[in-house]
């Protein structure tokens, strides 16, 4: 079929060629006349377009030069142009850029009204010069041409490139003065101007740079030009001088598409580049003032420019030889004399077109196949994104459920499936302290580690946050699940290196096994999650299997969460106060406020039972604000002006208005800021967050004290004491309790006390429970003590005895 189409196309081309050959002789004369008519029309259109280009370029130059005359910085120039100013220079530079974009301007000058190039200027010490606005050509062309013509090329003397004060510039300056004189006579003030009809004045062609040969030969169009001058009027309307621009003849030549055009101004005797035209054409058209009847096309086109002295025209003339070589005319003769050759050419062109069409169709088919393949790839990518976690690339919750359901349906009798719910320990502090980008990188590393240790036969999925699920086919009993869980816990306990940070997290795992712990995917995951909760409650970093009754404990926790929210709203909390004493004098120095929950069902609960739950549920902000207000209110009523210390949770530092909250509590209770001390743990400073430091400094600016609590545990670092000047360091009770038995603990307590003394901070020993411990902390330099040896936490109503005997010790 394709071969038949190609043959049919060839026959059609041959028949068309024969018909064209038969009609060629009959139509030859008519085609010749039409070709001539088209040639004349095209020539006239080209000439009009060239005339428009030249006219627009000259008008653009005029408009930009005229703009200079309206500038206050130009109108107010002093005699030597020293007061032009930065704004004036910037505007002139912009106008120069506009001029350079349209046509080359060699120089632009400002001439004061009394300019005289023959007069001596006492300020400059030489003949008067016009004020140069900018100068584009300053190169000594003659010096360069001499070096180029030297038989032995030598180094160009840079001194020869300096523009010499010779007759060339004097020649220019006299021409400038002549135009200014004409303006004085014809435009003494702006009343002679009708609207925008400001005159533009031209001169005959003159030299524009330091090639003195032009003065003698008059034949240097590349470095010659003419002057356009525009009057400058002052605020009173009187003539102040003129702005003159020298336009290069070579720039005008660039506006012309060929040597068939000449820009003419007979009044100035200006003809651009006529010496570059052919000898015969120039001889017949020397005047360039009228059309040449001997040419196939010739025309003089007036240019609409505002020149009151002389008219500008564009002369266009094309030689007859160009018409004879015109493509249309040659085509007429070629079709008449070489029809068969034309048929052959047309045939070849047709074959080429046919080949191009076939190639295009092939490319279209290939493009369609490529598009289809890309659509399939994109569809697969979308399907992958819909079923996989974007961050880790692991299967998501939806794909996990589908896989579990399919696996459960395909299990044979006796086969079991274990579901491991994995939750990362201590992951939230990583996000809080090191930022979410580091946390995301950590999750990716955890996913890789889980896939590696789970093996090829197990499936690892991420179901949200820091929670993962591993599906494991059990072939040899339930012990396999425990082995895998232990391997995963051990792997997660190894250190992670993320962006230079050494991170230790860990993980807890809950296990549910089909069919013992559930018959479907939803039940198995829920029961594995209950087992995970049990593992985390028992200390984290452990593995627990599902047991009946775990659901009841989860319900208890959820009930406690809802009761905690309600308890904060109903203020079911009380504060107990534990005294602080001076280590040397036993004098009462203050109290630490400790919160208790008066639970209507469970009784009085210590903070260890609900503070973490409050942080996880987000009610810590409201609870912390209540504790702060209550502690300030109670302290304001005490008979002695001792301090009250309030613990702040790290979660409270995420609030934007913590400083305002503390200030409001002080104002409401009328407690002096110096009597309030806020205790924070080192985890608050772990991220070295700028907002945290700003908040601490803002709190210090209120006049309150800041204490670092539990110093020596967790992430202790001396850099924290350097990053923020604490008022107090509280040494953790774990060191104090071992002072009687451990010399290392005594050394640590002594070192911290000496460090506090050096930094100007007080040191408080926590957990002092015996007289020996009290003696040791005092001997090792601690300034304050706190513990059961001095008093247990007590309600505010029981503090009166301590106020009556502030130095008494109670066991």
DADAUR-V151110 format. One record per pair of residues at least 4 apart in sequence whose C-alpha atoms are under 6 Angstrom apart, sorted by the first residue. I is the first residue (numbers start at 1). J is the second residue. If there is no record, write none. Layout:
BEGIN
{{I:J} {I:J}}
END
This chain:
BEGIN
{{13:347} {17:343} {20:24} {21:339} {24:28} {24:336} {25:336} {31:35} {35:328} {38:42} {39:43} {51:55} {52:56} {55:303} {56:60} {57:102} {61:99} {62:66} {69:232} {72:76} {73:84} {73:88} {75:234} {77:81} {84:88} {99:103} {100:104} {103:251} {104:251} {105:246} {105:247} {106:136} {106:137} {106:246} {106:247} {107:134} {107:135} {107:245} {107:246} {108:133} {108:134} {108:244} {108:245} {109:130} {109:131} {109:132} {109:133} {109:243} {109:244} {110:130} {110:131} {110:242} {110:243} {111:130} {111:241} {111:242} {112:241} {113:240} {113:241} {117:128} {119:127} {119:128} {120:126} {120:127} {120:128} {121:125} {121:126} {121:127} {121:128} {139:161} {140:161} {140:210} {141:211} {142:211} {143:160} {167:171} {169:173} {183:187} {184:188} {187:192} {188:239} {189:237} {189:238} {189:239} {190:237} {193:197} {193:198} {199:306} {199:307} {199:308} {200:228} {200:229} {200:230} {200:306} {200:307} {201:228} {201:229} {201:307} {202:227} {202:228} {203:226} {203:227} {203:268} {204:268} {204:269} {204:270} {205:225} {205:226} {205:270} {206:224} {206:225} {206:226} {207:224} {208:224} {213:217} {214:218} {214:219} {214:220} {221:249} {222:250} {224:248} {224:249} {225:247} {225:248} {225:249} {226:246} {226:247} {227:245} {227:246} {228:244} {228:245} {229:243} {229:244} {230:242} {230:243} {231:242} {232:239} {232:240} {232:241} {232:242} {233:237} {233:238} {233:239} {233:240} {234:238} {234:240} {259:277} {260:316} {260:317} {261:315} {261:316} {262:272} {262:314} {262:315} {263:271} {263:272} {263:314} {264:270} {264:271} {264:312} {264:313} {265:270} {265:312} {267:310} {277:282} {282:286} {290:300} {291:298} {291:299} {292:298} {295:319} {295:320} {296:320} {297:317} {297:318} {298:316} {298:317} {299:316} {300:314} {300:315} {301:313} {301:314} {302:313} {303:312} {303:313} {327:331} {330:334} {331:335} {333:337} {334:338} {335:339} {343:347} {346:350} {350:354} {363:367} {374:378} {375:379} {384:388} {387:395} {387:396} {387:399} {388:393} {388:394} {388:395} {388:396} {389:393} {389:394} {389:395} {389:396} {392:444} {394:461} {395:399} {395:461} {396:461} {396:462} {396:463} {397:463} {399:403} {403:407} {404:408} {404:521} {411:415} {416:474} {416:514} {417:472} {417:473} {417:474} {417:513} {417:514} {418:471} {418:472} {418:512} {418:513} {419:470} {419:471} {419:511} {419:512} {420:469} {420:470} {420:510} {420:511} {421:468} {421:469} {421:509} {421:510} {421:528} {421:529} {422:467} {422:468} {422:469} {422:508} {422:509} {423:466} {423:467} {423:507} {423:508} {424:466} {424:506} {424:507} {425:505} {425:506} {425:507} {426:505} {429:433} {430:434} {431:435} {431:436} {431:439} {433:687} {434:687} {436:440} {450:454} {454:458} {458:471} {458:472} {459:470} {459:471} {460:469} {460:470} {461:468} {461:469} {462:468} {463:467} {463:468} {489:507} {492:506} {492:507} {493:506} {495:503} {495:504} {496:502} {496:503} {497:501} {497:502} {506:541} {507:541} {508:540} {508:541} {508:542} {508:543} {509:532} {509:543} {510:528} {510:531} {510:532} {510:543} {510:544} {510:545} {511:528} {511:545} {511:546} {512:517} {512:524} {512:527} {512:528} {512:546} {513:517} {514:518} {515:519} {518:523} {518:524} {531:544} {531:545} {531:546} {535:540} {535:542} {535:543} {535:544} {536:540} {560:564} {563:567} {567:571} {567:572} {572:598} {573:596} {573:597} {573:598} {574:595} {574:596} {575:594} {575:595} {576:593} {576:594} {576:793} {576:794} {576:795} {577:591} {577:592} {577:593} {577:594} {577:793} {577:794} {578:591} {578:592} {578:792} {578:793} {579:590} {579:591} {580:589} {580:590} {580:591} {580:785} {580:786} {581:586} {581:587} {581:588} {581:589} {581:784} {581:785} {582:586} {582:587} {582:784} {583:778} {583:783} {583:784} {583:785} {586:807} {587:806} {587:807} {588:806} {589:642} {590:642} {590:643} {590:644} {591:644} {592:644} {592:645} {593:645} {593:646} {596:605} {596:606} {597:604} {597:605} {598:603} {598:604} {599:603} {599:604} {607:611} {614:618} {614:619} {614:620} {615:620} {620:624} {621:652} {627:631} {629:665} {632:669} {633:669} {636:671} {643:675} {643:676} {644:676} {645:677} {645:678} {646:678} {646:679} {647:678} {647:679} {648:680} {650:684} {659:699} {666:670} {666:671} {673:703} {673:704} {674:703} {674:704} {676:704} {677:704} {677:705} {677:706} {678:706} {679:707} {679:708} {679:709} {680:708} {680:709} {681:708} {681:709} {700:704} {705:727} {706:726} {706:727} {707:726} {707:727} {707:728} {707:729} {708:729} {709:730} {710:730} {710:731} {710:732} {711:730} {711:731} {711:732} {712:716} {727:761} {728:761} {728:762} {728:763} {729:763} {730:763} {730:764} {730:765} {731:765} {731:766} {732:766} {733:737} {733:766} {733:767} {735:745} {738:742} {739:745} {739:746} {750:780} {753:763} {753:781} {753:782} {756:760} {756:761} {756:762} {757:761} {762:783} {763:782} {763:783} {764:784} {764:785} {765:785} {766:786} {766:787} {767:787} {768:773} {768:786} {768:787} {768:789} {769:787} {769:788} {769:789} {770:789} {777:782} {778:782} {788:792} {789:811} {790:809} {790:810} {791:810} {802:806}}
END
